[in-house]
């Protein structure tokens, strides 16, 4: 029972944390050692979409 509660808490916490990071107003991203994007929030995605050249 305790294990189930811990797993449930961790799952909910991770979901809330991901939503908060995604909704953060400052555009930001996580990059790998080769400067490739691993993840970016919605504000950075929108700014990248506006700056792409045809």
mmCIF file of the N, C-alpha and C atoms, coordinates in Angstrom:
data_MODEL
# 
_entry.id   MODEL 
# 
loop_
_atom_site.group_PDB 
_atom_site.id 
_atom_site.type_symbol 
_atom_site.label_atom_id 
_atom_site.label_alt_id 
_atom_site.label_comp_id 
_atom_site.label_asym_id 
_atom_site.label_entity_id 
_atom_site.label_seq_id 
_atom_site.pdbx_PDB_ins_code 
_atom_site.Cartn_x 
_atom_site.Cartn_y 
_atom_site.Cartn_z 
_atom_site.occupancy 
_atom_site.B_iso_or_equiv 
_atom_site.pdbx_formal_charge 
_atom_site.auth_seq_id 
_atom_site.auth_comp_id 
_atom_site.auth_asym_id 
_atom_site.auth_atom_id 
_atom_site.pdbx_PDB_model_num 
ATOM 1   N N  . UNK A 1 1  ? 0.832  -1.199 0.000   1.00 0.00 ? 1  UNK A N  1 
ATOM 2   C CA . UNK A 1 1  ? 0.000  0.000  0.000   1.00 0.00 ? 1  UNK A CA 1 
ATOM 3   C C  . UNK A 1 1  ? 0.872  1.257  0.000   1.00 0.00 ? 1  UNK A C  1 
ATOM 4   N N  . UNK A 1 2  ? 1.904  1.273  0.829   1.00 0.00 ? 2  UNK A N  1 
ATOM 5   C CA . UNK A 1 2  ? 2.791  2.433  0.887   1.00 0.00 ? 2  UNK A CA 1 
ATOM 6   C C  . UNK A 1 2  ? 3.508  2.642  -0.444  1.00 0.00 ? 2  UNK A C  1 
ATOM 7   N N  . UNK A 1 3  ? 3.944  1.548  -1.050  1.00 0.00 ? 3  UNK A N  1 
ATOM 8   C CA . UNK A 1 3  ? 4.627  1.647  -2.348  1.00 0.00 ? 3  UNK A CA 1 
ATOM 9   C C  . UNK A 1 3  ? 3.686  2.240  -3.390  1.00 0.00 ? 3  UNK A C  1 
ATOM 10  N N  . UNK A 1 4  ? 2.444  1.797  -3.408  1.00 0.00 ? 4  UNK A N  1 
ATOM 11  C CA . UNK A 1 4  ? 1.470  2.330  -4.365  1.00 0.00 ? 4  UNK A CA 1 
ATOM 12  C C  . UNK A 1 4  ? 1.252  3.825  -4.167  1.00 0.00 ? 4  UNK A C  1 
ATOM 13  N N  . UNK A 1 5  ? 1.189  4.253  -2.918  1.00 0.00 ? 5  UNK A N  1 
ATOM 14  C CA . UNK A 1 5  ? 1.014  5.681  -2.623  1.00 0.00 ? 5  UNK A CA 1 
ATOM 15  C C  . UNK A 1 5  ? 2.225  6.485  -3.075  1.00 0.00 ? 5  UNK A C  1 
ATOM 16  N N  . UNK A 1 6  ? 3.422  5.963  -2.867  1.00 0.00 ? 6  UNK A N  1 
ATOM 17  C CA . UNK A 1 6  ? 4.639  6.653  -3.303  1.00 0.00 ? 6  UNK A CA 1 
ATOM 18  C C  . UNK A 1 6  ? 4.703  6.767  -4.823  1.00 0.00 ? 6  UNK A C  1 
ATOM 19  N N  . UNK A 1 7  ? 4.354  5.702  -5.510  1.00 0.00 ? 7  UNK A N  1 
ATOM 20  C CA . UNK A 1 7  ? 4.342  5.728  -6.975  1.00 0.00 ? 7  UNK A CA 1 
ATOM 21  C C  . UNK A 1 7  ? 3.308  6.719  -7.474  1.00 0.00 ? 7  UNK A C  1 
ATOM 22  N N  . UNK A 1 8  ? 2.141  6.740  -6.869  1.00 0.00 ? 8  UNK A N  1 
ATOM 23  C CA . UNK A 1 8  ? 1.087  7.675  -7.253  1.00 0.00 ? 8  UNK A CA 1 
ATOM 24  C C  . UNK A 1 8  ? 1.534  9.118  -7.035  1.00 0.00 ? 8  UNK A C  1 
ATOM 25  N N  . UNK A 1 9  ? 2.146  9.391  -5.889  1.00 0.00 ? 9  UNK A N  1 
ATOM 26  C CA . UNK A 1 9  ? 2.637  10.736 -5.599  1.00 0.00 ? 9  UNK A CA 1 
ATOM 27  C C  . UNK A 1 9  ? 3.697  11.156 -6.613  1.00 0.00 ? 9  UNK A C  1 
ATOM 28  N N  . UNK A 1 10 ? 4.649  10.282 -6.887  1.00 0.00 ? 10 UNK A N  1 
ATOM 29  C CA . UNK A 1 10 ? 5.726  10.607 -7.826  1.00 0.00 ? 10 UNK A CA 1 
ATOM 30  C C  . UNK A 1 10 ? 5.180  10.870 -9.221  1.00 0.00 ? 10 UNK A C  1 
ATOM 31  N N  . UNK A 1 11 ? 4.204  10.103 -9.639  1.00 0.00 ? 11 UNK A N  1 
ATOM 32  C CA . UNK A 1 11 ? 3.603  10.296 -10.958 1.00 0.00 ? 11 UNK A CA 1 
ATOM 33  C C  . UNK A 1 11 ? 2.905  11.643 -11.044 1.00 0.00 ? 11 UNK A C  1 
ATOM 34  N N  . UNK A 1 12 ? 2.120  11.973 -10.040 1.00 0.00 ? 12 UNK A N  1 
ATOM 35  C CA . UNK A 1 12 ? 1.424  13.260 -10.036 1.00 0.00 ? 12 UNK A CA 1 
ATOM 36  C C  . UNK A 1 12 ? 2.406  14.419 -9.948  1.00 0.00 ? 12 UNK A C  1 
ATOM 37  N N  . UNK A 1 13 ? 3.435  14.282 -9.133  1.00 0.00 ? 13 UNK A N  1 
ATOM 38  C CA . UNK A 1 13 ? 4.441  15.335 -8.979  1.00 0.00 ? 13 UNK A CA 1 
ATOM 39  C C  . UNK A 1 13 ? 5.158  15.584 -10.305 1.00 0.00 ? 13 UNK A C  1 
ATOM 40  N N  . UNK A 1 14 ? 5.534  14.507 -10.996 1.00 0.00 ? 14 UNK A N  1 
ATOM 41  C CA . UNK A 1 14 ? 6.204  14.635 -12.286 1.00 0.00 ? 14 UNK A CA 1 
ATOM 42  C C  . UNK A 1 14 ? 5.323  15.310 -13.317 1.00 0.00 ? 14 UNK A C  1 
ATOM 43  N N  . UNK A 1 15 ? 4.043  14.995 -13.314 1.00 0.00 ? 15 UNK A N  1 
ATOM 44  C CA . UNK A 1 15 ? 3.105  15.607 -14.255 1.00 0.00 ? 15 UNK A CA 1 
ATOM 45  C C  . UNK A 1 15 ? 2.968  17.099 -13.995 1.00 0.00 ? 15 UNK A C  1 
ATOM 46  N N  . UNK A 1 16 ? 2.826  17.479 -12.744 1.00 0.00 ? 16 UNK A N  1 
ATOM 47  C CA . UNK A 1 16 ? 2.708  18.898 -12.387 1.00 0.00 ? 16 UNK A CA 1 
ATOM 48  C C  . UNK A 1 16 ? 3.998  19.634 -12.721 1.00 0.00 ? 16 UNK A C  1 
ATOM 49  N N  . UNK A 1 17 ? 5.128  19.035 -12.395 1.00 0.00 ? 17 UNK A N  1 
ATOM 50  C CA . UNK A 1 17 ? 6.421  19.667 -12.675 1.00 0.00 ? 17 UNK A CA 1 
ATOM 51  C C  . UNK A 1 17 ? 6.603  19.883 -14.177 1.00 0.00 ? 17 UNK A C  1 
ATOM 52  N N  . UNK A 1 18 ? 6.257  18.895 -14.984 1.00 0.00 ? 18 UNK A N  1 
ATOM 53  C CA . UNK A 1 18 ? 6.393  19.031 -16.436 1.00 0.00 ? 18 UNK A CA 1 
ATOM 54  C C  . UNK A 1 18 ? 5.506  20.159 -16.951 1.00 0.00 ? 18 UNK A C  1 
ATOM 55  N N  . UNK A 1 19 ? 4.287  20.263 -16.455 1.00 0.00 ? 19 UNK A N  1 
ATOM 56  C CA . UNK A 1 19 ? 3.377  21.321 -16.892 1.00 0.00 ? 19 UNK A CA 1 
ATOM 57  C C  . UNK A 1 19 ? 3.907  22.695 -16.502 1.00 0.00 ? 19 UNK A C  1 
ATOM 58  N N  . UNK A 1 20 ? 4.436  22.822 -15.290 1.00 0.00 ? 20 UNK A N  1 
ATOM 59  C CA . UNK A 1 20 ? 5.000  24.102 -14.857 1.00 0.00 ? 20 UNK A CA 1 
ATOM 60  C C  . UNK A 1 20 ? 6.188  24.500 -15.723 1.00 0.00 ? 20 UNK A C  1 
ATOM 61  N N  . UNK A 1 21 ? 7.056  23.563 -16.037 1.00 0.00 ? 21 UNK A N  1 
ATOM 62  C CA . UNK A 1 21 ? 8.213  23.858 -16.884 1.00 0.00 ? 21 UNK A CA 1 
ATOM 63  C C  . UNK A 1 21 ? 7.780  24.243 -18.289 1.00 0.00 ? 21 UNK A C  1 
ATOM 64  N N  . UNK A 1 22 ? 6.789  23.573 -18.813 1.00 0.00 ? 22 UNK A N  1 
ATOM 65  C CA . UNK A 1 22 ? 6.322  23.846 -20.169 1.00 0.00 ? 22 UNK A CA 1 
ATOM 66  C C  . UNK A 1 22 ? 5.644  25.205 -20.261 1.00 0.00 ? 22 UNK A C  1 
ATOM 67  N N  . UNK A 1 23 ? 4.943  25.616 -19.212 1.00 0.00 ? 23 UNK A N  1 
ATOM 68  C CA . UNK A 1 23 ? 4.218  26.886 -19.216 1.00 0.00 ? 23 UNK A CA 1 
ATOM 69  C C  . UNK A 1 23 ? 5.071  28.072 -18.770 1.00 0.00 ? 23 UNK A C  1 
ATOM 70  N N  . UNK A 1 24 ? 6.318  27.842 -18.411 1.00 0.00 ? 24 UNK A N  1 
ATOM 71  C CA . UNK A 1 24 ? 7.206  28.900 -17.947 1.00 0.00 ? 24 UNK A CA 1 
ATOM 72  C C  . UNK A 1 24 ? 7.298  29.983 -19.013 1.00 0.00 ? 24 UNK A C  1 
ATOM 73  N N  . UNK A 1 25 ? 7.212  31.250 -18.623 1.00 0.00 ? 25 UNK A N  1 
ATOM 74  C CA . UNK A 1 25 ? 7.137  32.344 -19.590 1.00 0.00 ? 25 UNK A CA 1 
ATOM 75  C C  . UNK A 1 25 ? 8.442  32.612 -20.325 1.00 0.00 ? 25 UNK A C  1 
ATOM 76  N N  . UNK A 1 26 ? 9.560  32.265 -19.736 1.00 0.00 ? 26 UNK A N  1 
ATOM 77  C CA . UNK A 1 26 ? 10.851 32.503 -20.382 1.00 0.00 ? 26 UNK A CA 1 
ATOM 78  C C  . UNK A 1 26 ? 11.156 31.333 -21.317 1.00 0.00 ? 26 UNK A C  1 
ATOM 79  N N  . UNK A 1 27 ? 11.468 31.608 -22.592 1.00 0.00 ? 27 UNK A N  1 
ATOM 80  C CA . UNK A 1 27 ? 11.825 30.517 -23.499 1.00 0.00 ? 27 UNK A CA 1 
ATOM 81  C C  . UNK A 1 27 ? 13.140 29.864 -23.059 1.00 0.00 ? 27 UNK A C  1 
ATOM 82  N N  . UNK A 1 28 ? 13.149 28.545 -22.959 1.00 0.00 ? 28 UNK A N  1 
ATOM 83  C CA . UNK A 1 28 ? 14.383 27.855 -22.603 1.00 0.00 ? 28 UNK A CA 1 
ATOM 84  C C  . UNK A 1 28 ? 14.345 26.432 -23.114 1.00 0.00 ? 28 UNK A C  1 
ATOM 85  N N  . UNK A 1 29 ? 15.524 25.808 -23.108 1.00 0.00 ? 29 UNK A N  1 
ATOM 86  C CA . UNK A 1 29 ? 15.644 24.452 -23.632 1.00 0.00 ? 29 UNK A CA 1 
ATOM 87  C C  . UNK A 1 29 ? 16.745 23.705 -22.897 1.00 0.00 ? 29 UNK A C  1 
ATOM 88  N N  . UNK A 1 30 ? 16.718 22.394 -23.061 1.00 0.00 ? 30 UNK A N  1 
ATOM 89  C CA . UNK A 1 30 ? 17.801 21.534 -22.609 1.00 0.00 ? 30 UNK A CA 1 
ATOM 90  C C  . UNK A 1 30 ? 18.536 21.056 -23.850 1.00 0.00 ? 30 UNK A C  1 
ATOM 91  N N  . UNK A 1 31 ? 19.867 21.170 -23.824 1.00 0.00 ? 31 UNK A N  1 
ATOM 92  C CA . UNK A 1 31 ? 20.692 20.767 -24.956 1.00 0.00 ? 31 UNK A CA 1 
ATOM 93  C C  . UNK A 1 31 ? 21.625 19.639 -24.538 1.00 0.00 ? 31 UNK A C  1 
ATOM 94  N N  . UNK A 1 32 ? 22.046 18.818 -25.514 1.00 0.00 ? 32 UNK A N  1 
ATOM 95  C CA . UNK A 1 32 ? 23.047 17.806 -25.209 1.00 0.00 ? 32 UNK A CA 1 
ATOM 96  C C  . UNK A 1 32 ? 24.442 18.397 -25.396 1.00 0.00 ? 32 UNK A C  1 
ATOM 97  N N  . UNK A 1 33 ? 25.462 17.578 -25.252 1.00 0.00 ? 33 UNK A N  1 
ATOM 98  C CA . UNK A 1 33 ? 26.841 18.066 -25.346 1.00 0.00 ? 33 UNK A CA 1 
ATOM 99  C C  . UNK A 1 33 ? 27.204 18.562 -26.744 1.00 0.00 ? 33 UNK A C  1 
ATOM 100 N N  . UNK A 1 34 ? 26.434 18.174 -27.738 1.00 0.00 ? 34 UNK A N  1 
ATOM 101 C CA . UNK A 1 34 ? 26.665 18.622 -29.116 1.00 0.00 ? 34 UNK A CA 1 
ATOM 102 C C  . UNK A 1 34 ? 25.762 19.787 -29.493 1.00 0.00 ? 34 UNK A C  1 
ATOM 103 N N  . UNK A 1 35 ? 25.161 20.413 -28.515 1.00 0.00 ? 35 UNK A N  1 
ATOM 104 C CA . UNK A 1 35 ? 24.259 21.559 -28.691 1.00 0.00 ? 35 UNK A CA 1 
ATOM 105 C C  . UNK A 1 35 ? 23.009 21.213 -29.485 1.00 0.00 ? 35 UNK A C  1 
ATOM 106 N N  . UNK A 1 36 ? 22.587 19.966 -29.421 1.00 0.00 ? 36 UNK A N  1 
ATOM 107 C CA . UNK A 1 36 ? 21.321 19.571 -30.038 1.00 0.00 ? 36 UNK A CA 1 
ATOM 108 C C  . UNK A 1 36 ? 20.222 19.664 -28.988 1.00 0.00 ? 36 UNK A C  1 
ATOM 109 N N  . UNK A 1 37 ? 19.054 20.092 -29.430 1.00 0.00 ? 37 UNK A N  1 
ATOM 110 C CA . UNK A 1 37 ? 17.930 20.235 -28.517 1.00 0.00 ? 37 UNK A CA 1 
ATOM 111 C C  . UNK A 1 37 ? 17.452 18.872 -28.044 1.00 0.00 ? 37 UNK A C  1 
ATOM 112 N N  . UNK A 1 38 ? 17.356 18.724 -26.737 1.00 0.00 ? 38 UNK A N  1 
ATOM 113 C CA . UNK A 1 38 ? 16.734 17.545 -26.146 1.00 0.00 ? 38 UNK A CA 1 
ATOM 114 C C  . UNK A 1 38 ? 15.276 17.834 -25.821 1.00 0.00 ? 38 UNK A C  1 
ATOM 115 N N  . UNK A 1 39 ? 15.025 19.075 -25.398 1.00 0.00 ? 39 UNK A N  1 
ATOM 116 C CA . UNK A 1 39 ? 13.671 19.487 -25.019 1.00 0.00 ? 39 UNK A CA 1 
ATOM 117 C C  . UNK A 1 39 ? 13.621 21.001 -25.001 1.00 0.00 ? 39 UNK A C  1 
ATOM 118 N N  . UNK A 1 40 ? 12.468 21.567 -25.368 1.00 0.00 ? 40 UNK A N  1 
ATOM 119 C CA . UNK A 1 40 ? 12.265 23.013 -25.249 1.00 0.00 ? 40 UNK A CA 1 
ATOM 120 C C  . UNK A 1 40 ? 10.838 23.268 -24.811 1.00 0.00 ? 40 UNK A C  1 
ATOM 121 N N  . UNK A 1 41 ? 10.636 24.380 -24.106 1.00 0.00 ? 41 UNK A N  1 
ATOM 122 C CA . UNK A 1 41 ? 9.283  24.683 -23.656 1.00 0.00 ? 41 UNK A CA 1 
ATOM 123 C C  . UNK A 1 41 ? 8.486  25.325 -24.795 1.00 0.00 ? 41 UNK A C  1 
ATOM 124 N N  . UNK A 1 42 ? 7.202  25.518 -24.562 1.00 0.00 ? 42 UNK A N  1 
ATOM 125 C CA . UNK A 1 42 ? 6.315  26.012 -25.622 1.00 0.00 ? 42 UNK A CA 1 
ATOM 126 C C  . UNK A 1 42 ? 6.701  27.408 -26.099 1.00 0.00 ? 42 UNK A C  1 
ATOM 127 N N  . UNK A 1 43 ? 7.166  28.273 -25.197 1.00 0.00 ? 43 UNK A N  1 
ATOM 128 C CA . UNK A 1 43 ? 7.553  29.620 -25.618 1.00 0.00 ? 43 UNK A CA 1 
ATOM 129 C C  . UNK A 1 43 ? 8.749  29.587 -26.560 1.00 0.00 ? 43 UNK A C  1 
ATOM 130 N N  . UNK A 1 44 ? 9.705  28.724 -26.324 1.00 0.00 ? 44 UNK A N  1 
ATOM 131 C CA . UNK A 1 44 ? 10.841 28.612 -27.239 1.00 0.00 ? 44 UNK A CA 1 
ATOM 132 C C  . UNK A 1 44 ? 10.399 27.988 -28.557 1.00 0.00 ? 44 UNK A C  1 
ATOM 133 N N  . UNK A 1 45 ? 9.505  27.022 -28.517 1.00 0.00 ? 45 UNK A N  1 
ATOM 134 C CA . UNK A 1 45 ? 8.985  26.428 -29.752 1.00 0.00 ? 45 UNK A CA 1 
ATOM 135 C C  . UNK A 1 45 ? 8.310  27.488 -30.611 1.00 0.00 ? 45 UNK A C  1 
ATOM 136 N N  . UNK A 1 46 ? 7.515  28.350 -29.978 1.00 0.00 ? 46 UNK A N  1 
ATOM 137 C CA . UNK A 1 46 ? 6.842  29.412 -30.732 1.00 0.00 ? 46 UNK A CA 1 
ATOM 138 C C  . UNK A 1 46 ? 7.851  30.394 -31.313 1.00 0.00 ? 46 UNK A C  1 
ATOM 139 N N  . UNK A 1 47 ? 8.866  30.770 -30.545 1.00 0.00 ? 47 UNK A N  1 
ATOM 140 C CA . UNK A 1 47 ? 9.850  31.725 -31.056 1.00 0.00 ? 47 UNK A CA 1 
ATOM 141 C C  . UNK A 1 47 ? 10.673 31.102 -32.178 1.00 0.00 ? 47 UNK A C  1 
ATOM 142 N N  . UNK A 1 48 ? 10.955 29.813 -32.107 1.00 0.00 ? 48 UNK A N  1 
ATOM 143 C CA . UNK A 1 48 ? 11.681 29.135 -33.180 1.00 0.00 ? 48 UNK A CA 1 
ATOM 144 C C  . UNK A 1 48 ? 10.832 29.065 -34.447 1.00 0.00 ? 48 UNK A C  1 
ATOM 145 N N  . UNK A 1 49 ? 9.545  28.847 -34.298 1.00 0.00 ? 49 UNK A N  1 
ATOM 146 C CA . UNK A 1 49 ? 8.651  28.775 -35.461 1.00 0.00 ? 49 UNK A CA 1 
ATOM 147 C C  . UNK A 1 49 ? 8.585  30.119 -36.174 1.00 0.00 ? 49 UNK A C  1 
ATOM 148 N N  . UNK A 1 50 ? 8.661  31.215 -35.430 1.00 0.00 ? 50 UNK A N  1 
ATOM 149 C CA . UNK A 1 50 ? 8.606  32.548 -36.037 1.00 0.00 ? 50 UNK A CA 1 
ATOM 150 C C  . UNK A 1 50 ? 9.895  32.917 -36.751 1.00 0.00 ? 50 UNK A C  1 
ATOM 151 N N  . UNK A 1 51 ? 11.030 32.336 -36.358 1.00 0.00 ? 51 UNK A N  1 
ATOM 152 C CA . UNK A 1 51 ? 12.312 32.750 -36.922 1.00 0.00 ? 51 UNK A CA 1 
ATOM 153 C C  . UNK A 1 51 ? 12.828 31.829 -38.016 1.00 0.00 ? 51 UNK A C  1 
ATOM 154 N N  . UNK A 1 52 ? 12.141 30.742 -38.315 1.00 0.00 ? 52 UNK A N  1 
ATOM 155 C CA . UNK A 1 52 ? 12.608 29.826 -39.358 1.00 0.00 ? 52 UNK A CA 1 
ATOM 156 C C  . UNK A 1 52 ? 12.487 30.473 -40.728 1.00 0.00 ? 52 UNK A C  1 
ATOM 157 N N  . UNK A 1 53 ? 13.505 30.229 -41.524 1.00 0.00 ? 53 UNK A N  1 
ATOM 158 C CA . UNK A 1 53 ? 13.509 30.757 -42.888 1.00 0.00 ? 53 UNK A CA 1 
ATOM 159 C C  . UNK A 1 53 ? 12.876 29.746 -43.831 1.00 0.00 ? 53 UNK A C  1 
ATOM 160 N N  . UNK A 1 54 ? 12.256 30.226 -44.914 1.00 0.00 ? 54 UNK A N  1 
ATOM 161 C CA . UNK A 1 54 ? 11.639 29.283 -45.874 1.00 0.00 ? 54 UNK A CA 1 
ATOM 162 C C  . UNK A 1 54 ? 12.668 28.464 -46.615 1.00 0.00 ? 54 UNK A C  1 
# 
